[in-house]
Amino acid sequence: MSATYSADFYLWIEQTAQLLRSHRWQEIDLEHLIAEVEDLGKSERRGIASQLTRLLLHLLKWQYQPQRRSDSWLDSITDSRTQIELALQDSPSLKNYPTEQLEASYQRARRQAAKQTGILISVFPQECPYSLELVLDEDWLPEAVCE
């Protein structure tokens, strides 16, 4: 079964699911199954961090480039908030994860915002200027920075 894991991942999944349904415990590739289950948790956390970064990026762009505001930025902000909300509904044990990731996600968003806008990175605050409560609030958008 281990060879199948390396050669055809989808087939390995199908076979593993069938073995689990059939209660054929001894035939299960336990080492790879454990690794895949652990990766599911990492994937959930990565998804939240990714959406938080995307959300912060668009909030920065919204604030620092008010003349370029668009429906697509608003859609991205709304979608990121929704995806984070759904992930936390599916996995309530991750409710503190956005708080833990806020600063790291902000730093990624800050670097991306500088690259995408051409604005010097030093213009953006070094630390996240938004509370997580505001970031996730569906009715909140940052005010434009006066130039």
N, C-alpha and C positions, 0 to 999 in steps of 0.2 A: 504493500500500500504506500510505503514511503517513496518508492520509485514513481508511482503515479502522481504523487504530490509535486514532484519536480518536473515531470513530463507534461502533465495535463491537469492544471489546478481545478478547472471546472469539473472534470470527471472525478477527481479526488473528492470534491465537495458532494457530488451526487452519490458516490459510493459510501462516503462517511455518513451521510444522512440516512441512507438505506440501512446501513449497519446499526445505527442508533435506533431507527424505527423497529428493527428486527431484534433488538436487544442482544446483538452479537458483539458483546463488549470486548472479548479477547482479540477480535480481528481489527479493532479500531487503531488507527495510527495516532496514538495518544499524544506523543510528543508534538506533532504538527497541529493537532486539534487544540491543545493547550495554547500554543503560540498564536493560533488564529483567533482564539477567544480573547486573549490578551490584546491583540492588535485591534479588535473591535472597540475596546475601551479607549485605546490611543486614538483611534479614528474619530470617535465622538468628541474627545477633547480637542483634537486638531481642527475639527469642523467648527467648533465654537470659537476657537482662537482665530481661525481664518475669517469667519463672519464678523468677528469683533474688529479685526484689522480693517476689513473692507468698510465696515460702518464708520470707523474713526477716520479713515482716509476720506470718505465722502463728506463727513462733517467738517473736516479741515478745509477741503476744497470749497464747500458751501460757505464757510466763514471767510476764507481768505481770497476767494475769487467770486464775489457776489455778481459781477457782471457776466459770468459764464454759467450761472445756475441754469439747470435744465431739468426737465421731467425725468431724464434717465438717471441723474444723480438722486433725485427724490425717490425714484423706483428702487434704486440700489439701497438707499438708506432704509426704506420700508421693508424691502425683502430681507436685508441682513437682520433687522430687528425681529422679523417673523421667524427666520431660521433659527436664531438663538432661542427665542421663546419656545419653539417646537422641540428643539433639542433638550431644553431644560424640562419640558413637560414629559418627554420620553424617559429622561434620566434625572429625576429629582436629586439624586445624590451629587450631581454636578452643579447644584445651585450656586455654590461659592466659587466655582471655577472662573467665571467671567471677572469677578473681583480680583482673583489671583493673577489673571492674565492681562488686566487692563493696562498696566504700565508697559509690559513687553509688546502688547499689540499696538499700543500707541507709538512706541518707538519705530516699529515696522511701518505703521501708517505715516508717520512723520517723514521717514526716509522716502517712501513712495510718493508722498505729496510733493516733496521737494523735486523729485525727478519728473513727475507728471506735469507740474505747474511751472517749473523753471524758477520758482521762488527759492531763495536761499534757505537752507535748512535752519539757519540761525534765526530766521524770522518766526518760525513756529516755536511755541513754548517748549522748553526742554522736558518738562513734566506735563502729563496729561491735564489740560485745563478744565476737563469736564468730569463730573461725578458719574459713576456707573448708572445711577438712577436717572440722570438726564440723558445719557447716551441711549439707554433702552426705552425712554419715554416716547411713545409713538406720536405725541403732540409737540415735541420739542425740537427746535432747530437752533443752532447758534446764530447770534447776531453777526452781521458783517463787521469786519475789522475796518475802522476808518483809516484811510490811507493819507 
